[in-house]
Amino acid sequence: MGMMTEERDEFRPIEWLTSGKVRFLDQTLLPADEAWVETDDYRVVADAIRRLQVRGAPLIGISAAYGLALAARSIDEADVPAFRSRLRKAAEELAATRPTAINLQWAIDRILRLIEDMTEIGQMRDAIVADARRIHDEDVRANRTMAEHGAALLEKGGAALTHCNAGALATGGYGTALGVLRKGWEQGAVTQVYATETRPLLQGARLTVWELQRAGIPVTLITDTATGSVIKRGLVSEVVVGADRIVANGDVANKIGTYQLAVLAREHDIPFYIAAPTSTIDLSIANGDAIPIEERSPEEVTNVKGVATAPSRTEAANPAFDVTPARYIAAIVTERGVARAPYEESISALFQDKVETRG
C-alpha cells in the first residue's frame, strides 16, 4: 500500500492500520532514507516521540492518541479499575515524552475524558481507537481550512520565509505553515519559499526542503544566520511559521530561532504570521513566561549525526524552543479563523462556540 501516493495531497506521516498497528515515517532518517516503522507497542510510539522520529506539535498529539489506542488494545485486564489504572500509567508515559507542545497533553486528556463514564472495557477500547482516528482526520481537515485562511493574508507574488518544519511531516497531513504556503503557491500569492536549515537537528534542511521539492514549490535553503541578510535585502515579503504552544495573551512557543525572526520581521516592516490549529492553544497559561521549555541533549549541538563538530567536553546549551511575544505577531491563523491583536480577545473568541473541545 504505502503512503506515498500519486495524490501528493494524501501524504500522511502516520496511519492506523486495519491490523490494529500504527505505521509511521521515521523522520530522523530523512531525506536519505524513507523508512517506515510498524508497531503495536505504545512504548515504541513514546520512544519515537522522544527521539523525534515523529515530531511537530500536531503530529505529536496524534501519535500520543494512537499510542494510547495501542495501550488500550494491549492491556490484558478483565477488571475495569485495573484496566483504567494501567491505561493512566501508559498515558503518563506518553505525556512525559516532550513537555512544550500542548497538543500531546490535549489529545491524551480528550481521550481520557471520553471514556471516563464508560463501564465496559471493550467499549473503552473501541472508543479510544475511534477517537484517535478522529483526532487525526480532524487535524488534516483543520490544516486545509487553515491554509485557505492563511493564503488570503499573503502578499501577491511575494516570497516567504519559514523556519523548522510545519508541513505534512509535522501534522496529520498537509501542514500548518507549509499548508498556508502551499495554498499560497497554488493561488499565485507565493513565488518561492526560503527555508532555514534550523539547527541543531536541521529540520528545515532535511524535512521542509524535502516536502517543498516533493510539492513542486521553488525553495531556497539558507543557514539560520543568513535570515537577517535575506530579510534586509528585501527578498521575502513575509515570515510564516508554526507553533508548539500558543497561550492566552498570544505569546507563542516555537522552534528555537523563531523569536529572532519575529524581531527581524518587525525591524524590516514585514508581517510575521503564526499558523497552528486551535489544539495548540493553551488558555490555561496567561503569558509566555510560564511555558515549559524543553532542554535537549547537548550532544545535538556538539555533534551532527554522530560526528563531533566541537572539542570533546564542550559544554553546550540546547533549548528546543523559544517564546515570541504577541506584540511581534501580525496574525495567528487557525482553522476557526484569524486572530489579531488584542489577542486576549481574539483568541478567546475562537472558542466561544466550541469551548468544550478544549475542556
C-alpha positions as a printed Julia matrix, in Angstrom:
359×3 Matrix{Float64}:
   0.0    0.0    0.0
   2.26   2.79   1.19
   1.53   6.36   1.99
   3.42   7.79  -0.97
   0.58   8.02  -3.46
   0.41   9.86  -6.71
  -2.02  12.19  -4.97
   0.53  14.35  -3.21
  -2.16  15.86  -1.02
  -2.78  12.45   0.53
   0.64  12.03   2.16
   0.3   11.32   5.86
   3.33  10.59   8.08
   1.37   8.24  10.35
  -1.61   5.91   9.99
  -3.7    3.41  11.91
  -3.66   0.05  10.14
  -6.6   -2.35   9.94
  -4.37  -4.88  11.71
  -4.53  -2.71  14.83
  -0.99  -1.44  14.46
   0.42   2.05  13.9
   2.71   2.83  11.0
   4.85   5.98  10.93
   7.68   7.5    8.93
  11.0    7.7   10.79
  11.82  11.36  10.23
  15.3   11.09  11.72
  16.4    9.26   8.55
  15.11  11.8    6.02
  16.0   12.81   3.38
  18.41   9.93   2.74
  16.03   7.11   3.66
  12.23   6.87   3.73
  11.84   4.14   6.34
   8.52   3.26   7.94
   8.08   1.74  11.4
   5.14  -0.55  12.17
   4.27  -1.34  15.79
   1.56  -2.48  18.18
   3.51  -1.29  21.26
   2.68   2.12  22.72
   6.18   2.3   24.22
   7.65   2.29  20.71
   5.44   5.28  19.91
   6.5    7.04  23.13
  10.15   6.49  22.25
   9.51   7.72  18.69
   8.1   10.99  20.08
  11.06  11.36  22.44
  13.62  10.63  19.7
  11.89  12.89  17.12
  11.1   10.03  14.78
   7.71  11.71  14.84
   7.76  15.44  15.62
   5.81  18.64  15.2
   3.13  19.64  17.7
   0.03  18.33  15.86
   1.72  15.05  14.9
   2.92  14.53  18.48
  -0.69  14.82  19.64
  -1.92  12.37  17.01
   0.9    9.96  17.82
   0.08  10.1   21.53
  -3.57   9.36  20.74
  -2.58   6.36  18.65
  -0.15   5.28  21.38
  -2.98   5.33  23.89
  -5.11   3.28  21.48
  -2.31   0.69  21.24
  -2.04   0.61  25.02
  -5.79   0.07  25.41
  -5.72  -2.84  22.97
  -2.73  -4.48  24.69
  -3.85  -4.22  28.33
  -4.96  -7.69  29.38
  -7.28  -6.9   32.28
 -10.85  -8.02  32.89
 -11.25  -5.71  35.87
 -12.3   -2.18  34.89
 -10.44  -0.32  37.68
  -7.25  -2.28  36.9
  -7.68  -1.51  33.19
  -8.1    2.2   33.92
  -5.07   2.21  36.2
  -2.81   0.67  33.57
  -4.22   2.97  30.89
  -3.46   6.02  33.05
   0.09   4.76  33.51
   0.51   4.48  29.73
  -0.97   7.98  29.35
   1.56   9.33  31.86
   4.43   7.7   29.96
   3.25   9.23  26.69
   2.66  12.65  28.27
   6.19  12.73  29.74
   7.95  12.36  26.38
   8.11  16.07  25.45
   6.92  19.0   27.59
   6.46  22.03  25.35
   3.91  21.07  22.67
   0.47  21.26  24.3
  -1.15  19.08  21.6
   0.29  15.97  23.26
  -1.47  16.51  26.59
  -4.56  17.85  24.81
  -5.03  14.62  22.85
  -4.47  12.41  25.9
  -6.86  14.44  28.06
  -9.51  14.38  25.34
  -9.43  10.6   25.11
  -9.42  10.03  28.86
 -12.42  12.36  29.24
 -14.25  10.47  26.5
 -14.14   7.17  28.38
 -14.48   8.4   31.97
 -18.16   7.35  32.23
 -17.83   4.07  30.3
 -18.17   0.81  32.21
 -17.12  -1.84  29.7
 -13.51  -2.45  28.65
 -14.44  -3.41  25.09
 -16.44  -0.23  24.73
 -13.49   1.81  26.01
 -11.04   0.15  23.63
 -13.28   0.78  20.63
 -13.94   4.38  21.67
 -10.23   5.16  22.12
  -9.3    3.79  18.7
 -12.18   5.63  17.04
 -11.33   8.93  18.71
  -7.62   8.65  17.92
  -8.51   8.22  14.26
 -10.96  11.1   14.56
  -8.25  13.36  16.02
  -6.08  12.51  13.02
  -8.78  13.24  10.44
  -9.82  16.44  12.22
  -6.23  17.69  12.07
  -5.98  17.18   8.31
  -9.28  18.99   7.75
  -8.16  21.79  10.07
  -4.93  22.21   8.12
  -6.77  22.57   4.83
  -9.15  25.16   6.27
  -6.26  26.98   7.92
  -4.44  27.08   4.6
  -7.34  28.9    2.99
  -7.45  31.48   5.8
  -3.7   31.99   5.75
  -3.2   32.18   2.0
  -5.6   35.12   1.89
  -3.13  37.12   4.0
  -0.09  36.61   1.81
   1.32  39.34  -0.4
   0.56  38.5   -4.01
   3.61  37.41  -5.94
   5.99  37.56  -2.97
   8.45  35.11  -1.45
   8.06  33.81   2.08
  10.48  32.69   4.77
   9.78  29.74   7.05
  11.63  28.11   9.93
  11.85  24.49  11.1
   9.2   22.2    9.58
   5.47  22.81   9.86
   4.32  20.76   6.9
   2.64  17.4    6.44
   5.53  15.81   8.32
   4.68  17.82  11.45
   0.94  17.15  11.33
  -1.63  14.56  10.4
  -1.19  15.66   6.78
  -0.99  18.77   4.56
   0.65  21.03   7.15
   0.16  24.26   9.08
   2.66  26.93   8.0
   3.65  24.93   4.92
  -0.02  24.28   4.24
  -0.56  28.04   4.12
   2.44  28.48   1.81
   1.36  25.57  -0.33
  -2.08  27.08  -0.82
  -0.45  30.45  -1.47
   1.68  28.86  -4.17
  -1.36  27.26  -5.8
  -3.13  30.64  -5.81
  -0.14  32.57  -7.14
   0.45  34.52  -3.93
   3.81  32.86  -3.2
   6.53  32.66  -5.82
   9.06  30.76  -3.71
   9.99  29.84  -0.16
  13.19  30.47   1.75
  13.75  27.73   4.34
  16.21  27.9    7.21
  18.42  24.91   8.0
  17.07  25.0   11.57
  19.98  23.96  13.74
  20.8   21.84  15.55
  18.76  18.99  14.02
  18.29  20.54  10.57
  14.53  20.05  10.31
  14.38  22.78   7.68
  17.14  21.34   5.51
  16.13  17.71   5.91
  12.35  17.96   6.07
  10.98  21.27   4.79
  13.08  21.25   1.64
  12.12  17.6    1.07
   8.41  18.46   1.35
   8.52  21.57  -0.82
  10.53  19.86  -3.54
   8.04  17.0   -3.48
   5.2   19.51  -3.92
   6.99  21.26  -6.79
   7.35  24.56  -4.91
  10.61  26.51  -5.52
  12.63  26.53  -2.31
  15.95  28.1   -1.37
  17.78  26.75   1.66
  19.65  29.25   3.85
  21.61  29.0    7.06
  19.89  30.2   10.22
  22.43  33.03  10.4
  21.53  34.27   6.89
  17.98  35.25   7.81
  18.85  38.84   8.73
  20.59  39.36   5.4
  17.75  37.8    3.4
  15.12  39.94   5.11
  17.2   43.13   4.94
  17.76  42.67   1.2
  14.0   42.56   0.64
  14.0   39.01  -0.68
  10.94  37.95   1.33
   7.53  39.55   1.83
   6.52  37.7    4.98
   7.56  35.11   7.55
   5.22  32.15   8.19
   5.92  29.61  10.92
   4.07  27.08  13.01
   3.74  26.84  16.8
   4.1   24.33  19.6
   2.08  26.27  22.15
   0.06  29.5   21.96
  -1.07  30.99  25.28
  -3.94  33.25  26.24
  -2.22  36.57  25.56
  -0.92  35.48  22.13
   2.67  34.67  23.11
   3.94  31.7   21.09
   6.47  28.94  21.75
   8.04  27.56  18.6
  11.32  26.06  17.45
  14.39  27.83  18.8
  15.3   30.71  16.47
  11.71  31.82  15.89
  11.93  34.8   18.23
  14.83  36.37  16.35
  12.91  36.01  13.08
   9.97  37.88  14.6
  12.25  40.7   15.75
  13.87  40.91  12.31
  10.47  40.96  10.62
   9.35  43.85  12.85
  12.58  45.77  12.21
  12.1   45.48   8.45
   8.34  46.02   8.46
   7.21  42.68   7.06
   4.42  40.6    8.63
   5.2   37.67  10.89
   2.44  35.04  10.83
   1.78  32.02  13.02
  -0.24  29.09  11.61
  -1.47  26.46  14.07
  -4.63  24.54  14.94
  -6.67  25.52  17.97
  -5.44  22.33  19.68
  -2.12  24.2   20.02
  -3.73  26.97  22.08
  -3.4   26.69  25.85
  -5.81  29.08  27.57
  -4.67  27.9   30.99
  -1.41  29.86  30.66
  -1.65  33.65  30.79
   1.65  34.53  29.09
   4.72  33.0   27.53
   6.89  33.23  30.65
   5.06  30.19  32.06
   5.54  27.92  29.03
   7.81  24.96  29.87
  10.8   24.92  27.5
  12.31  21.56  26.65
  16.09  21.28  27.1
  17.51  18.58  24.86
  20.86  16.79  24.91
  23.99  18.95  24.45
  25.22  16.29  22.02
  22.71  17.52  19.45
  24.69  20.78  19.39
  28.21  19.37  19.58
  27.63  16.58  17.06
  25.94  16.17  13.68
  24.8   12.59  13.03
  27.44  11.27  15.42
  30.3   13.37  14.03
  31.81  15.79  16.54
  31.74  19.45  15.47
  33.14  20.83  18.73
  36.02  19.83  21.02
  35.36  16.99  23.46
  33.99  18.02  26.86
  32.41  21.14  25.33
  29.52  22.42  27.41
  26.51  23.27  25.25
  23.02  24.6   25.91
  20.24  23.18  23.79
  16.81  24.76  24.4
  14.47  23.28  21.8
  12.09  26.26  21.75
  11.89  29.98  22.39
   8.95  32.28  23.06
   7.87  35.07  20.72
   5.89  37.86  22.43
   2.5   38.58  20.91
   3.48  42.15  20.01
   5.66  40.83  17.18
   2.92  38.7   15.61
   0.81  40.16  12.8
  -1.79  37.37  12.94
  -2.38  33.87  14.27
  -4.05  31.69  11.65
  -6.22  28.78  12.85
  -8.87  26.55  11.34
 -11.52  28.64  13.1
 -10.31  31.93  11.69
  -7.58  34.54  12.02
  -6.78  36.12  15.38
  -5.19  39.56  15.6
  -4.26  41.92  18.42
  -5.59  42.34  21.03
  -5.02  38.59  21.29
  -6.65  38.07  24.68
  -9.94  38.92  23.0
  -9.45  37.39  19.55
  -8.05  34.08  20.83
 -10.83  33.74  23.38
 -13.36  34.41  20.63
 -12.1   31.39  18.69
 -13.53  29.12  21.39
 -16.82  30.82  22.1
 -18.86  28.41  20.02
 -16.88  25.23  20.8
 -15.38  25.67  24.22
 -15.91  22.0   25.02
 -13.22  20.9   22.57
 -10.61  22.31  24.93
 -12.26  21.02  28.07
